Amino acid sequence: MAGTGGGRPSIFPTLLYADAKAAISQLTEAFGFTELSVYEGQDGSVLHAELVQGNGAVMLGSKGRGGVFDAAMKDAGPAGVYVVVDDVDAHHQRAVDHGVEILMPPTDQDYGSRDYMARDAEGNIWSFGTYGPEIGA
């Protein structure tokens, strides 16, 4: 995975899923994320989860559990998330092997990146590629 290292990311894409447990399975098995934490409610819903990829992370939870964020996201559409990986072709093959819907196969871009694009089981768009902008301090 690209960009492995310490530190705390300052931006976390945050998604809600109708079936957050299935989303966690797909993201870890097909896209290679690692569970950092998963907190469940008494009803089995996912109150909050953090999944790590390289030096970045995504937060997710179950839709319909109440609260301000859930209400704000009620009518939100799918989100798009870009993740930097070292080996796009191997990452793509892993997603294909797990039955993920591929929207664009690995493609060399004019700006020097190699990317592919996929849709998760609930419609969010995930792009994986080699381009990772350097962010100065």
SEVOVEX-213386 format. One line per 5 residues: number of its first residue (from 0); their letters; for each residue y, x, z of N, C-alpha, C. Coordinates in steps of 0.001 Angstrom, whole numbers, plus 500000, padded with zeros to 6 digits. Layout:
<sites>
NUM) A) Y/X/Z/Y/X/Z/Y/X/Z  ... $
</sites>
This chain:
<sites>
0) MAGTG) 498820/500827/500000/500000/500000/500000/501238/500868/500000  502264/500404/499332/503505/501160/499248/504313/501021/500516  505092/502027/500788/506079/501936/501843/505508/501828/503242  504314/502352/503476/503792/502282/504828/504610/503197/505703  504860/502742/506875/505650/503525/507804/506161/502640/508907 $
5) GGRPS) 506821/503273/509851/507313/502542/511010/508623/501842/510727  509236/501417/511803/510505/500740/511687/510348/499234/511700  511475/498575/511774/511490/497116/511826/512240/496595/510621  511576/495805/509781/512293/495203/508649/513428/494326/509163  514460/494175/508360/515580/493336/508780/515609/491995/508057 $
10) IFPTL) 514718/491797/507087/514628/490529/506376/513167/490091/506367  512923/488836/506750/511575/488283/506779/511559/486975/506004  510965/486940/504826/510771/485636/504180/509979/484746/505139  510373/483483/505232/509740/482558/506164/509331/481303/505414  508046/480979/505462/507482/479881/504695/506747/478916/505608 $
15) LYADA) 506744/477648/505241/505943/476641/505929/504900/476111/504963  503693/475891/505467/502573/475432/504651/501957/474174/505254  501492/473272/504406/500738/472105/504873/499445/472572/505543  498825/473617/505013/497616/474198/505600/497870/475688/505833  498542/475985/506932/498927/477366/507218/497717/478271/507430 $
20) KAAIS) 496637/477747/507986/495444/478581/508186/494850/479005/506845  494822/478084/505878/494333/478440/504542/495273/479444/503883  496580/479285/504108/497547/480232/503547/497327/481628/504119  497102/481703/505417/496843/483007/506047/495591/483635/505441  494558/482845/505237/493334/483369/504621/493604/483892/503219 $
25) QLTEA) 494341/483114/502406/494623/483548/501043/495489/484806/501034  496507/484839/501854/497409/485991/501854/496716/487255/502345  495808/487132/503306/495115/488324/503796/493970/488732/502867  493184/487774/502426/492021/488108/501597/492396/488447/500158  493254/487652/499545/493564/487845/498123/494724/488803/497888 $
30) FGFTE) 495699/488814/498794/496892/489632/498583/496968/490844/499506  496008/491009/500396/495930/492215/501204/496891/492308/502376  497477/491181/502795/498314/491206/503988/497423/491411/505210  498021/491872/506300/497328/492055/507571/497982/491155/508606  497164/490448/509371/497702/489610/510453/498284/490502/511535 $
35) LSVYE) 499543/490273/511872/500163/490944/513009/500053/490029/514227  500354/488738/514023/500209/487769/515113/500075/486368/514537  499335/485528/515243/499195/484119/514894/499191/483338/516206  500135/482406/516330/500231/481562/517517/499952/480134/517104  498973/479518/517763/498573/478153/517421/498964/477188/518527 $
40) GQDGS) 499267/475953/518111/499517/474884/519054/498204/474307/519541  498267/473431/520521/497059/472812/521067/496320/471995/520018  497062/471506/519006/496439/470711/517942/495863/471572/516824  495956/472903/516969/495424/473808/515958/496412/474180/514871  497618/473601/514907/498623/473969/513911/499114/475386/514193 $
45) VLHAE) 499596/476036/513149/500132/477381/513304/501619/477251/513658  501944/477590/514904/503331/477529/515336/504143/478653/514711  503532/479834/514644/504216/481007/514103/503165/482066/513781  503306/482682/512622/502432/483794/512251/503272/484861/511574  502851/486102/511745/503492/487243/511085/502410/488017/510359 $
50) LVQGN) 502610/488207/509058/501677/488967/508234/502411/490158/507657  501757/491311/507672/502381/492569/507272/501807/493057/505959  502675/493626/505134/502284/494299/503888/503187/495527/503796  502599/496732/503889/503419/497941/503881/504355/497946/505069  505661/498174/504821/506626/498158/505914/507429/496859/505937 $
55) GAVML) 506906/495830/505285/507547/494519/505281/506631/493475/505883  507183/492300/506114/506406/491231/506720/506926/489880/506264  506070/488882/506384/506436/487500/506113/506053/486692/507348  506884/485707/507681/506587/484798/508780/506212/483451/508178  505273/482765/508814/504897/481447/508307/504419/480563/509433 $
60) GSKGR) 504350/479275/509130/503875/478306/510101/503442/477036/509395  503023/476066/510201/502572/474782/509674/503747/473827/509494  503712/473082/508386/504687/472016/508176/504374/470874/509138  505415/470102/509457/505219/468877/510216/505008/469047/511698  505377/470186/512260/505175/470397/513691/506423/470105/514506 $
65) GGVFD) 507501/469689/513818/508737/469349/514516/509659/470536/514668  510832/470273/515156/511809/471326/515380/512840/471377/514276  513889/472130/514519/515013/472222/513604/514609/472862/512280  513858/473975/512321/513473/474666/511088/512565/473784/510236  511612/473124/510880/510713/472222/510158/511510/471118/509473 $
70) AAMKD) 512473/470548/510169/513306/469480/509586/514141/470026/508427  514694/471216/508593/515524/471809/507538/514699/472128/506294  513450/472495/506477/512582/472874/505363/511829/471690/504761  512000/470502/505310/511223/469323/504907/511178/469117/503399  512321/469191/502742/512378/468942/501303/512551/470218/500485 $
75) AGPAG) 512327/471363/501117/512485/472633/500407/511373/472786/499368  511718/473402/498264/510729/473675/497229/509993/474957/497526  509148/475366/496603/508441/476637/496802/509431/477792/496818  509026/478861/497440/509841/480071/497527/509249/481152/496641  510052/482146/496332/509583/483316/495609/509745/484542/496487 $
80) VYVVV) 508696/485362/496565/508723/486561/497389/508239/487737/496539  508942/488864/496626/508557/490080/495911/508043/491093/496922  506894/491718/496616/506263/492680/497503/505970/493956/496712  506351/495097/497271/506100/496385/496633/504682/496844/496961  503930/497226/495927/502589/497784/496092/502471/499026/495209 $
85) DDVDA) 501596/499941/495593/501418/501174/494830/500600/500968/493560  499502/500236/493665/498579/500084/492544/498536/498618/492124  499410/498257/491205/499547/496871/490757/498244/496358/490154  497584/497171/489358/496368/496717/488681/495242/496417/489675  495053/497270/490665/494025/497027/491679/494391/495806/492523 $
90) HHQRA) 495672/495671/492849/496123/494523/493640/495905/493226/492854  496249/493259/491578/496044/492104/490697/494565/491737/490639  493702/492735/490491/492265/492465/490400/491753/491810/491677  492252/492255/492816/491860/491647/494090/492240/490164/494100  493455/489848/493652/493907/488450/493600/493033/487635/492651 $
95) VDHGV) 492737/488197/491472/491876/487517/490494/490500/487264/491103  489955/488256/491782/488626/488131/492391/488574/487010/493433  489738/486672/494004/489803/485609/495005/490280/484288/494410  490346/484200/493084/490657/482941/492427/492119/482533/492434  493013/483470/492662/494441/483162/492689/494928/482832/491276 $
100) EILMP) 495835/481870/491175/496440/481527/489886/497424/482631/489486  497148/483305/488410/498007/484381/487913/498972/483794/486881  500258/483996/487087/501274/483487/486171/501676/484530/485132  501587/485808/485509/501888/486902/484588/500977/488065/484962  500193/488565/484019/499328/489710/484321/500182/490965/484530 $
105) PTDQD) 499578/492050/484994/500344/493279/485150/501078/493639/483853  502371/493841/483974/503253/494053/482825/504241/495163/483145  504406/496107/482227/505424/497145/482374/506782/496538/482038  507735/496685/482956/509070/496129/482781/510018/497175/482198  511074/496714/481543/512063/497618/480949/512743/498504/481985 $
110) YGSRD) 512840/498045/483220/513523/498810/484276/512579/499763/485015  511347/499918/484508/510449/500932/485033/509394/500455/486013  509412/499208/486368/508412/498689/487297/507195/498168/486539  506095/498092/487230/504913/497403/486722/504668/496266/487700  504659/495026/487214/504604/493842/488060/503535/492870/487592 $
115) YMARD) 503116/492012/488513/502387/490794/488134/502889/489666/489020  502645/488442/488607/503142/487277/489322/502011/486278/489531  501980/485684/490741/500932/484738/491098/501528/483563/491871  500772/482466/491896/501174/481288/492673/500136/481082/493773  500613/480894/495009/499656/480634/496086/499219/479173/496060 $
120) AEGNI) 498318/478826/496937/497701/477502/496918/498688/476359/497141  499888/476657/497679/500875/475602/497921/502119/475752/497055  502036/476580/496009/503095/476627/495016/504126/477721/495163  504047/478542/496209/504994/479647/496344/504659/480726/495321  505690/481380/494812/505515/482402/493785/505591/483782/494441 $
125) WSFGT) 504577/484566/494206/504486/485921/494747/504494/486899/493585  505429/487833/493604/505484/488914/492617/505131/490205/493343  504277/490997/492735/503870/492276/493289/504177/493337/492247  504850/494414/492659/505220/495432/491697/505503/496769/492330  505769/497735/491456/506007/499104/491914/507474/499384/492210 $
130) YGPEI) 508380/498504/491800/509805/498740/492022/510169/498427/493463  510758/499401/494129/511259/499208/495483/512606/499881/495599  513677/499105/495669/515008/499715/495731/515193/500544/497003  515872/501644/496871/516223/502467/498017/517458/501847/498646  517360/501592/499926/518481/500999/500654/519009/502035/501612 $
135) GA) 520222/502495/501349/520823/503527/502193/521352/502973/503483  521456/503845/504445/521980/503441/505769/523479/503560/505796 $
</sites>
